[in-house]
Amino acid sequence: MTTTITTILAIVTMVIWIMVSTELSKSTKKEDKEHSCRKLIVLTSVGTLFTIPVVFSLIQNIQL
């Protein structure tokens, strides 16, 4: 993976994890909790999927 793609993917990943943390810090009403839970599941899943290639890319660069 090129450095540019890795950098862009890392920035997007950071934004996703920031969104997860802000969603967790919100105090929600009972009606909004179901929507918030779904949003958290999606954001966490996408964040994890985006984090894996960034970590592998960083590990490959360390070994060089």
PyMOL Python script that loads the backbone (N, CA, C, O; Angstrom):
from pymol import cmd

cmd.read_pdbstr("""\
ATOM      1  N   MET A   1       0.843  -1.165   0.000  1.00  0.00           N
ATOM      2  CA  MET A   1       0.000   0.000   0.000  1.00  0.00           C
ATOM      3  C   MET A   1       0.898   1.241   0.000  1.00  0.00           C
ATOM      4  O   MET A   1       1.898   1.291   0.716  1.00  0.00           O
ATOM      5  N   THR A   2       0.541   2.218  -0.789  1.00  0.00           N
ATOM      6  CA  THR A   2       1.357   3.427  -0.850  1.00  0.00           C
ATOM      7  C   THR A   2       1.178   4.262   0.412  1.00  0.00           C
ATOM      8  O   THR A   2       0.211   4.108   1.159  1.00  0.00           O
ATOM      9  N   THR A   3       2.134   5.141   0.621  1.00  0.00           N
ATOM     10  CA  THR A   3       2.115   5.984   1.805  1.00  0.00           C
ATOM     11  C   THR A   3       0.913   6.912   1.813  1.00  0.00           C
ATOM     12  O   THR A   3       0.331   7.161   2.869  1.00  0.00           O
ATOM     13  N   THR A   4       0.534   7.427   0.648  1.00  0.00           N
ATOM     14  CA  THR A   4      -0.604   8.341   0.562  1.00  0.00           C
ATOM     15  C   THR A   4      -1.906   7.647   0.956  1.00  0.00           C
ATOM     16  O   THR A   4      -2.708   8.192   1.714  1.00  0.00           O
ATOM     17  N   ILE A   5      -2.102   6.448   0.437  1.00  0.00           N
ATOM     18  CA  ILE A   5      -3.318   5.704   0.756  1.00  0.00           C
ATOM     19  C   ILE A   5      -3.351   5.353   2.240  1.00  0.00           C
ATOM     20  O   ILE A   5      -4.397   5.446   2.883  1.00  0.00           O
ATOM     21  N   THR A   6      -2.209   4.953   2.777  1.00  0.00           N
ATOM     22  CA  THR A   6      -2.142   4.626   4.200  1.00  0.00           C
ATOM     23  C   THR A   6      -2.452   5.844   5.055  1.00  0.00           C
ATOM     24  O   THR A   6      -3.155   5.732   6.060  1.00  0.00           O
ATOM     25  N   THR A   7      -1.938   7.001   4.671  1.00  0.00           N
ATOM     26  CA  THR A   7      -2.183   8.232   5.425  1.00  0.00           C
ATOM     27  C   THR A   7      -3.664   8.602   5.387  1.00  0.00           C
ATOM     28  O   THR A   7      -4.249   8.935   6.418  1.00  0.00           O
ATOM     29  N   ILE A   8      -4.258   8.545   4.222  1.00  0.00           N
ATOM     30  CA  ILE A   8      -5.682   8.866   4.089  1.00  0.00           C
ATOM     31  C   ILE A   8      -6.520   7.887   4.898  1.00  0.00           C
ATOM     32  O   ILE A   8      -7.453   8.293   5.592  1.00  0.00           O
ATOM     33  N   LEU A   9      -6.194   6.600   4.813  1.00  0.00           N
ATOM     34  CA  LEU A   9      -6.928   5.585   5.566  1.00  0.00           C
ATOM     35  C   LEU A   9      -6.761   5.799   7.068  1.00  0.00           C
ATOM     36  O   LEU A   9      -7.713   5.600   7.823  1.00  0.00           O
ATOM     37  N   ALA A  10      -5.584   6.196   7.511  1.00  0.00           N
ATOM     38  CA  ALA A  10      -5.355   6.458   8.931  1.00  0.00           C
ATOM     39  C   ALA A  10      -6.164   7.658   9.406  1.00  0.00           C
ATOM     40  O   ALA A  10      -6.711   7.635  10.509  1.00  0.00           O
ATOM     41  N   ILE A  11      -6.248   8.697   8.596  1.00  0.00           N
ATOM     42  CA  ILE A  11      -7.035   9.883   8.960  1.00  0.00           C
ATOM     43  C   ILE A  11      -8.518   9.540   9.042  1.00  0.00           C
ATOM     44  O   ILE A  11      -9.204   9.961   9.974  1.00  0.00           O
ATOM     45  N   VAL A  12      -9.014   8.780   8.073  1.00  0.00           N
ATOM     46  CA  VAL A  12     -10.423   8.370   8.080  1.00  0.00           C
ATOM     47  C   VAL A  12     -10.713   7.505   9.310  1.00  0.00           C
ATOM     48  O   VAL A  12     -11.760   7.638   9.944  1.00  0.00           O
ATOM     49  N   THR A  13      -9.775   6.622   9.632  1.00  0.00           N
ATOM     50  CA  THR A  13      -9.937   5.763  10.797  1.00  0.00           C
ATOM     51  C   THR A  13      -9.996   6.583  12.079  1.00  0.00           C
ATOM     52  O   THR A  13     -10.816   6.306  12.954  1.00  0.00           O
ATOM     53  N   MET A  14      -9.134   7.588  12.197  1.00  0.00           N
ATOM     54  CA  MET A  14      -9.167   8.449  13.380  1.00  0.00           C
ATOM     55  C   MET A  14     -10.497   9.178  13.503  1.00  0.00           C
ATOM     56  O   MET A  14     -11.038   9.307  14.601  1.00  0.00           O
ATOM     57  N   VAL A  15     -11.019   9.651  12.391  1.00  0.00           N
ATOM     58  CA  VAL A  15     -12.309  10.351  12.405  1.00  0.00           C
ATOM     59  C   VAL A  15     -13.421   9.406  12.862  1.00  0.00           C
ATOM     60  O   VAL A  15     -14.292   9.799  13.638  1.00  0.00           O
ATOM     61  N   ILE A  16     -13.391   8.177  12.388  1.00  0.00           N
ATOM     62  CA  ILE A  16     -14.409   7.204  12.785  1.00  0.00           C
ATOM     63  C   ILE A  16     -14.340   6.944  14.284  1.00  0.00           C
ATOM     64  O   ILE A  16     -15.374   6.915  14.951  1.00  0.00           O
ATOM     65  N   TRP A  17     -13.130   6.754  14.829  1.00  0.00           N
ATOM     66  CA  TRP A  17     -13.006   6.483  16.266  1.00  0.00           C
ATOM     67  C   TRP A  17     -13.373   7.702  17.100  1.00  0.00           C
ATOM     68  O   TRP A  17     -13.871   7.554  18.216  1.00  0.00           O
ATOM     69  N   ILE A  18     -13.138   8.893  16.586  1.00  0.00           N
ATOM     70  CA  ILE A  18     -13.590  10.101  17.287  1.00  0.00           C
ATOM     71  C   ILE A  18     -15.116  10.144  17.308  1.00  0.00           C
ATOM     72  O   ILE A  18     -15.713  10.524  18.315  1.00  0.00           O
ATOM     73  N   MET A  19     -15.745   9.757  16.202  1.00  0.00           N
ATOM     74  CA  MET A  19     -17.204   9.705  16.167  1.00  0.00           C
ATOM     75  C   MET A  19     -17.745   8.682  17.167  1.00  0.00           C
ATOM     76  O   MET A  19     -18.776   8.917  17.798  1.00  0.00           O
ATOM     77  N   VAL A  20     -17.053   7.549  17.314  1.00  0.00           N
ATOM     78  CA  VAL A  20     -17.464   6.541  18.289  1.00  0.00           C
ATOM     79  C   VAL A  20     -17.392   7.116  19.699  1.00  0.00           C
ATOM     80  O   VAL A  20     -18.314   6.942  20.496  1.00  0.00           O
ATOM     81  N   SER A  21     -16.295   7.799  20.001  1.00  0.00           N
ATOM     82  CA  SER A  21     -16.150   8.334  21.358  1.00  0.00           C
ATOM     83  C   SER A  21     -17.159   9.440  21.647  1.00  0.00           C
ATOM     84  O   SER A  21     -17.657   9.531  22.770  1.00  0.00           O
ATOM     85  N   THR A  22     -17.472  10.278  20.670  1.00  0.00           N
ATOM     86  CA  THR A  22     -18.476  11.317  20.910  1.00  0.00           C
ATOM     87  C   THR A  22     -19.868  10.709  21.061  1.00  0.00           C
ATOM     88  O   THR A  22     -20.680  11.203  21.844  1.00  0.00           O
ATOM     89  N   GLU A  23     -20.142   9.652  20.323  1.00  0.00           N
ATOM     90  CA  GLU A  23     -21.437   8.981  20.439  1.00  0.00           C
ATOM     91  C   GLU A  23     -21.575   8.321  21.809  1.00  0.00           C
ATOM     92  O   GLU A  23     -22.662   8.302  22.386  1.00  0.00           O
ATOM     93  N   LEU A  24     -20.483   7.786  22.323  1.00  0.00           N
ATOM     94  CA  LEU A  24     -20.525   7.169  23.645  1.00  0.00           C
ATOM     95  C   LEU A  24     -20.690   8.197  24.754  1.00  0.00           C
ATOM     96  O   LEU A  24     -21.268   7.896  25.798  1.00  0.00           O
ATOM     97  N   SER A  25     -20.192   9.398  24.539  1.00  0.00           N
ATOM     98  CA  SER A  25     -20.257  10.411  25.589  1.00  0.00           C
ATOM     99  C   SER A  25     -21.597  11.148  25.619  1.00  0.00           C
ATOM    100  O   SER A  25     -21.879  11.870  26.576  1.00  0.00           O
ATOM    101  N   LYS A  26     -22.416  10.979  24.598  1.00  0.00           N
ATOM    102  CA  LYS A  26     -23.727  11.636  24.578  1.00  0.00           C
ATOM    103  C   LYS A  26     -24.643  10.997  25.595  1.00  0.00           C
ATOM    104  O   LYS A  26     -24.661   9.777  25.763  1.00  0.00           O
ATOM    105  N   SER A  27     -25.403  11.836  26.271  1.00  0.00           N
ATOM    106  CA  SER A  27     -26.446  11.293  27.145  1.00  0.00           C
ATOM    107  C   SER A  27     -27.728  11.269  26.325  1.00  0.00           C
ATOM    108  O   SER A  27     -28.225  12.316  25.908  1.00  0.00           O
ATOM    109  N   THR A  28     -28.259  10.083  26.094  1.00  0.00           N
ATOM    110  CA  THR A  28     -29.404   9.937  25.207  1.00  0.00           C
ATOM    111  C   THR A  28     -30.655   9.575  25.992  1.00  0.00           C
ATOM    112  O   THR A  28     -30.601   9.035  27.097  1.00  0.00           O
ATOM    113  N   LYS A  29     -31.775   9.894  25.374  1.00  0.00           N
ATOM    114  CA  LYS A  29     -33.064   9.506  25.933  1.00  0.00           C
ATOM    115  C   LYS A  29     -33.300   8.032  25.629  1.00  0.00           C
ATOM    116  O   LYS A  29     -32.584   7.429  24.830  1.00  0.00           O
ATOM    117  N   LYS A  30     -34.298   7.470  26.266  1.00  0.00           N
ATOM    118  CA  LYS A  30     -34.583   6.057  26.084  1.00  0.00           C
ATOM    119  C   LYS A  30     -34.946   5.729  24.637  1.00  0.00           C
ATOM    120  O   LYS A  30     -34.578   4.668  24.133  1.00  0.00           O
ATOM    121  N   GLU A  31     -35.664   6.631  23.965  1.00  0.00           N
ATOM    122  CA  GLU A  31     -36.091   6.372  22.587  1.00  0.00           C
ATOM    123  C   GLU A  31     -34.888   6.394  21.634  1.00  0.00           C
ATOM    124  O   GLU A  31     -34.868   5.667  20.642  1.00  0.00           O
ATOM    125  N   ASP A  32     -33.900   7.220  21.934  1.00  0.00           N
ATOM    126  CA  ASP A  32     -32.751   7.357  21.051  1.00  0.00           C
ATOM    127  C   ASP A  32     -31.693   6.295  21.289  1.00  0.00           C
ATOM    128  O   ASP A  32     -30.762   6.162  20.494  1.00  0.00           O
ATOM    129  N   LYS A  33     -31.821   5.537  22.371  1.00  0.00           N
ATOM    130  CA  LYS A  33     -30.795   4.553  22.698  1.00  0.00           C
ATOM    131  C   LYS A  33     -30.698   3.454  21.654  1.00  0.00           C
ATOM    132  O   LYS A  33     -29.601   2.980  21.356  1.00  0.00           O
ATOM    133  N   GLU A  34     -31.831   3.039  21.092  1.00  0.00           N
ATOM    134  CA  GLU A  34     -31.803   1.980  20.086  1.00  0.00           C
ATOM    135  C   GLU A  34     -31.076   2.456  18.838  1.00  0.00           C
ATOM    136  O   GLU A  34     -30.257   1.730  18.275  1.00  0.00           O
ATOM    137  N   HIS A  35     -31.373   3.668  18.408  1.00  0.00           N
ATOM    138  CA  HIS A  35     -30.703   4.245  17.242  1.00  0.00           C
ATOM    139  C   HIS A  35     -29.218   4.432  17.528  1.00  0.00           C
ATOM    140  O   HIS A  35     -28.379   4.161  16.668  1.00  0.00           O
ATOM    141  N   SER A  36     -28.893   4.890  18.724  1.00  0.00           N
ATOM    142  CA  SER A  36     -27.508   5.113  19.115  1.00  0.00           C
ATOM    143  C   SER A  36     -26.737   3.804  19.154  1.00  0.00           C
ATOM    144  O   SER A  36     -25.574   3.747  18.755  1.00  0.00           O
ATOM    145  N   CYS A  37     -27.386   2.758  19.633  1.00  0.00           N
ATOM    146  CA  CYS A  37     -26.739   1.447  19.707  1.00  0.00           C
ATOM    147  C   CYS A  37     -26.415   0.932  18.309  1.00  0.00           C
ATOM    148  O   CYS A  37     -25.325   0.407  18.081  1.00  0.00           O
ATOM    149  N   ARG A  38     -27.333   1.074  17.389  1.00  0.00           N
ATOM    150  CA  ARG A  38     -27.089   0.653  16.004  1.00  0.00           C
ATOM    151  C   ARG A  38     -25.956   1.456  15.386  1.00  0.00           C
ATOM    152  O   ARG A  38     -25.092   0.906  14.703  1.00  0.00           O
ATOM    153  N   LYS A  39     -25.967   2.757  15.632  1.00  0.00           N
ATOM    154  CA  LYS A  39     -24.919   3.622  15.096  1.00  0.00           C
ATOM    155  C   LYS A  39     -23.556   3.225  15.655  1.00  0.00           C
ATOM    156  O   LYS A  39     -22.566   3.192  14.924  1.00  0.00           O
ATOM    157  N   LEU A  40     -23.506   2.923  16.950  1.00  0.00           N
ATOM    158  CA  LEU A  40     -22.259   2.509  17.572  1.00  0.00           C
ATOM    159  C   LEU A  40     -21.752   1.191  16.999  1.00  0.00           C
ATOM    160  O   LEU A  40     -20.550   1.028  16.793  1.00  0.00           O
ATOM    161  N   ILE A  41     -22.651   0.256  16.741  1.00  0.00           N
ATOM    162  CA  ILE A  41     -22.254  -1.025  16.176  1.00  0.00           C
ATOM    163  C   ILE A  41     -21.661  -0.830  14.790  1.00  0.00           C
ATOM    164  O   ILE A  41     -20.627  -1.414  14.466  1.00  0.00           O
ATOM    165  N   VAL A  42     -22.313  -0.010  13.969  1.00  0.00           N
ATOM    166  CA  VAL A  42     -21.812   0.240  12.613  1.00  0.00           C
ATOM    167  C   VAL A  42     -20.465   0.964  12.653  1.00  0.00           C
ATOM    168  O   VAL A  42     -19.529   0.580  11.952  1.00  0.00           O
ATOM    169  N   LEU A  43     -20.371   2.009  13.474  1.00  0.00           N
ATOM    170  CA  LEU A  43     -19.124   2.763  13.549  1.00  0.00           C
ATOM    171  C   LEU A  43     -17.976   1.911  14.079  1.00  0.00           C
ATOM    172  O   LEU A  43     -16.855   2.003  13.578  1.00  0.00           O
ATOM    173  N   THR A  44     -18.240   1.091  15.077  1.00  0.00           N
ATOM    174  CA  THR A  44     -17.200   0.238  15.625  1.00  0.00           C
ATOM    175  C   THR A  44     -16.755  -0.813  14.606  1.00  0.00           C
ATOM    176  O   THR A  44     -15.564  -1.103  14.494  1.00  0.00           O
ATOM    177  N   SER A  45     -17.697  -1.376  13.873  1.00  0.00           N
ATOM    178  CA  SER A  45     -17.353  -2.369  12.856  1.00  0.00           C
ATOM    179  C   SER A  45     -16.502  -1.750  11.751  1.00  0.00           C
ATOM    180  O   SER A  45     -15.479  -2.311  11.357  1.00  0.00           O
ATOM    181  N   VAL A  46     -16.927  -0.597  11.259  1.00  0.00           N
ATOM    182  CA  VAL A  46     -16.174   0.072  10.196  1.00  0.00           C
ATOM    183  C   VAL A  46     -14.807   0.521  10.708  1.00  0.00           C
ATOM    184  O   VAL A  46     -13.806   0.405  10.001  1.00  0.00           O
ATOM    185  N   GLY A  47     -14.769   1.032  11.938  1.00  0.00           N
ATOM    186  CA  GLY A  47     -13.503   1.448  12.521  1.00  0.00           C
ATOM    187  C   GLY A  47     -12.524   0.298  12.644  1.00  0.00           C
ATOM    188  O   GLY A  47     -11.332   0.456  12.380  1.00  0.00           O
ATOM    189  N   THR A  48     -13.025  -0.853  13.043  1.00  0.00           N
ATOM    190  CA  THR A  48     -12.171  -2.034  13.156  1.00  0.00           C
ATOM    191  C   THR A  48     -11.671  -2.487  11.788  1.00  0.00           C
ATOM    192  O   THR A  48     -10.495  -2.812  11.626  1.00  0.00           O
ATOM    193  N   LEU A  49     -12.567  -2.506  10.808  1.00  0.00           N
ATOM    194  CA  LEU A  49     -12.166  -2.915   9.458  1.00  0.00           C
ATOM    195  C   LEU A  49     -11.140  -1.968   8.848  1.00  0.00           C
ATOM    196  O   LEU A  49     -10.270  -2.405   8.095  1.00  0.00           O
ATOM    197  N   PHE A  50     -11.230  -0.683   9.161  1.00  0.00           N
ATOM    198  CA  PHE A  50     -10.274   0.283   8.630  1.00  0.00           C
ATOM    199  C   PHE A  50      -8.964   0.271   9.409  1.00  0.00           C
ATOM    200  O   PHE A  50      -7.915   0.612   8.861  1.00  0.00           O
ATOM    201  N   THR A  51      -9.013  -0.117  10.678  1.00  0.00           N
ATOM    202  CA  THR A  51      -7.815  -0.120  11.496  1.00  0.00           C
ATOM    203  C   THR A  51      -6.880  -1.268  11.115  1.00  0.00           C
ATOM    204  O   THR A  51      -5.660  -1.106  11.148  1.00  0.00           O
ATOM    205  N   ILE A  52      -7.429  -2.409  10.759  1.00  0.00           N
ATOM    206  CA  ILE A  52      -6.618  -3.586  10.448  1.00  0.00           C
ATOM    207  C   ILE A  52      -5.615  -3.322   9.324  1.00  0.00           C
ATOM    208  O   ILE A  52      -4.438  -3.631   9.508  1.00  0.00           O
ATOM    209  N   PRO A  53      -6.008  -2.768   8.164  1.00  0.00           N
ATOM    210  CA  PRO A  53      -5.002  -2.520   7.118  1.00  0.00           C
ATOM    211  C   PRO A  53      -3.959  -1.481   7.529  1.00  0.00           C
ATOM    212  O   PRO A  53      -2.800  -1.572   7.122  1.00  0.00           O
ATOM    213  N   VAL A  54      -4.362  -0.500   8.329  1.00  0.00           N
ATOM    214  CA  VAL A  54      -3.401   0.509   8.784  1.00  0.00           C
ATOM    215  C   VAL A  54      -2.343  -0.139   9.668  1.00  0.00           C
ATOM    216  O   VAL A  54      -1.155   0.151   9.535  1.00  0.00           O
ATOM    217  N   VAL A  55      -2.770  -1.009  10.561  1.00  0.00           N
ATOM    218  CA  VAL A  55      -1.825  -1.688  11.455  1.00  0.00           C
ATOM    219  C   VAL A  55      -0.886  -2.588  10.659  1.00  0.00           C
ATOM    220  O   VAL A  55       0.318  -2.596  10.913  1.00  0.00           O
ATOM    221  N   PHE A  56      -1.416  -3.346   9.700  1.00  0.00           N
ATOM    222  CA  PHE A  56      -0.555  -4.207   8.891  1.00  0.00           C
ATOM    223  C   PHE A  56       0.444  -3.394   8.080  1.00  0.00           C
ATOM    224  O   PHE A  56       1.601  -3.790   7.938  1.00  0.00           O
ATOM    225  N   SER A  57       0.008  -2.276   7.556  1.00  0.00           N
ATOM    226  CA  SER A  57       0.900  -1.416   6.794  1.00  0.00           C
ATOM    227  C   SER A  57       2.013  -0.864   7.681  1.00  0.00           C
ATOM    228  O   SER A  57       3.173  -0.814   7.271  1.00  0.00           O
ATOM    229  N   LEU A  58       1.657  -0.452   8.891  1.00  0.00           N
ATOM    230  CA  LEU A  58       2.670   0.051   9.814  1.00  0.00           C
ATOM    231  C   LEU A  58       3.661  -1.034  10.218  1.00  0.00           C
ATOM    232  O   LEU A  58       4.857  -0.770  10.336  1.00  0.00           O
ATOM    233  N   ILE A  59       3.174  -2.244  10.429  1.00  0.00           N
ATOM    234  CA  ILE A  59       4.062  -3.346  10.781  1.00  0.00           C
ATOM    235  C   ILE A  59       5.020  -3.660   9.637  1.00  0.00           C
ATOM    236  O   ILE A  59       6.195  -3.934   9.880  1.00  0.00           O
ATOM    237  N   GLN A  60       4.544  -3.626   8.401  1.00  0.00           N
ATOM    238  CA  GLN A  60       5.409  -3.895   7.252  1.00  0.00           C
ATOM    239  C   GLN A  60       6.472  -2.804   7.117  1.00  0.00           C
ATOM    240  O   GLN A  60       7.613  -3.096   6.759  1.00  0.00           O
ATOM    241  N   ASN A  61       6.108  -1.549   7.401  1.00  0.00           N
ATOM    242  CA  ASN A  61       7.085  -0.467   7.304  1.00  0.00           C
ATOM    243  C   ASN A  61       8.138  -0.553   8.404  1.00  0.00           C
ATOM    244  O   ASN A  61       9.278  -0.141   8.187  1.00  0.00           O
ATOM    245  N   ILE A  62       7.790  -1.072   9.568  1.00  0.00           N
ATOM    246  CA  ILE A  62       8.757  -1.216  10.654  1.00  0.00           C
ATOM    247  C   ILE A  62       9.802  -2.275  10.301  1.00  0.00           C
ATOM    248  O   ILE A  62      10.978  -2.119  10.628  1.00  0.00           O
ATOM    249  N   GLN A  63       9.381  -3.342   9.640  1.00  0.00           N
ATOM    250  CA  GLN A  63      10.284  -4.434   9.322  1.00  0.00           C
ATOM    251  C   GLN A  63      11.277  -4.080   8.228  1.00  0.00           C
ATOM    252  O   GLN A  63      12.284  -4.772   8.084  1.00  0.00           O
ATOM    253  N   LEU A  64      11.037  -3.043   7.461  1.00  0.00           N
ATOM    254  CA  LEU A  64      11.959  -2.685   6.367  1.00  0.00           C
ATOM    255  C   LEU A  64      13.235  -2.078   6.834  1.00  0.00           C
ATOM    256  O   LEU A  64      14.091  -1.734   6.018  1.00  0.00           O
TER     257      LEU A  64
END
""", "prot")
cmd.dss("prot")
cmd.show_as("cartoon", "prot")
cmd.util.cbc("prot")
cmd.orient("prot")
